[in-house]
Amino acid sequence: MKRITEKNETGYVVPEQEKEAALCRLGKFEDLWQELEQEQLQLSAEMEQLRAAGKQNTVKFKEKMVKKLNNATMLAAFQGRGL
């Protein structure tokens, strides 16, 4: 990844010629975050349906659980860095 921001004593700065690129990347990051949160809600609902049908031991359920845990790990990493 090509870094756009520069870290200094007070935080981060973006060189003038990179501001548009920085805003675009920030927007993509925010899109990713929203998609992960939405997917978490969707996965929870799908897993609840599988549980209600007694299918919590199926491969499909376990795949959804792994996806949910991976998403949660990513979101926790972002939050742990104050994002």
C-alpha positions in Angstrom: 0.0 0.0 0.0 1.3 3.4 -0.9 1.0 5.6 2.2 -0.6 9.0 1.7 -0.6 10.5 5.1 2.5 11.6 7.1 2.7 11.2 10.8 4.0 14.1 12.9 4.0 15.1 16.6 0.4 16.3 16.5 -1.2 13.5 14.4 -1.3 13.1 10.6 -1.0 15.4 7.7 -1.8 15.0 4.0 0.4 16.7 1.4 -1.7 19.2 -0.7 -1.3 17.2 -3.9 -2.6 14.0 -2.2 -5.7 15.4 -0.5 -8.1 14.1 -3.2 -6.5 10.6 -3.0 -6.7 10.7 0.8 -10.4 11.5 0.7 -11.1 8.8 -1.8 -9.2 6.2 0.3 -11.0 7.4 3.5 -14.3 7.0 1.7 -13.4 3.5 0.6 -12.4 2.6 4.2 -15.8 3.9 5.5 -17.6 1.9 2.9 -15.7 -1.2 4.0 -16.6 -0.6 7.6 -20.3 -0.1 6.8 -20.3 -3.3 4.7 -18.7 -5.3 7.5 -21.3 -4.0 10.0 -24.1 -4.8 7.6 -22.7 -8.2 6.9 -22.5 -8.9 10.7 -26.2 -8.2 11.0 -27.0 -10.4 8.0 -24.9 -13.2 9.3 -26.5 -13.0 12.7 -30.0 -13.3 11.2 -29.0 -16.2 8.9 -27.4 -18.0 11.8 -30.4 -17.5 14.0 -32.6 -19.1 11.3 -30.2 -22.0 11.1 -30.3 -22.4 14.9 -34.1 -22.3 14.9 -34.1 -25.1 12.3 -31.6 -27.2 14.4 -28.8 -26.8 11.9 -26.1 -25.3 14.1 -23.8 -28.3 13.4 -23.9 -27.9 9.6 -21.0 -26.8 7.5 -23.1 -23.8 6.3 -23.6 -22.7 9.9 -19.9 -23.1 10.7 -18.9 -21.2 7.6 -21.1 -18.3 8.6 -19.7 -18.4 12.1 -16.1 -18.2 10.8 -17.0 -15.3 8.5 -18.7 -13.5 11.5 -15.6 -14.1 13.7 -13.3 -12.8 10.9 -15.4 -9.7 10.5 -15.5 -9.1 14.2 -11.7 -9.4 14.4 -11.3 -6.8 11.7 -13.7 -4.4 13.3 -12.1 -4.9 16.7 -8.7 -4.1 15.2 -10.0 -0.9 13.7 -11.7 0.1 16.9 -8.5 -0.8 18.9 -6.7 1.8 16.9 -9.3 4.5 17.5 -10.9 4.3 14.1 
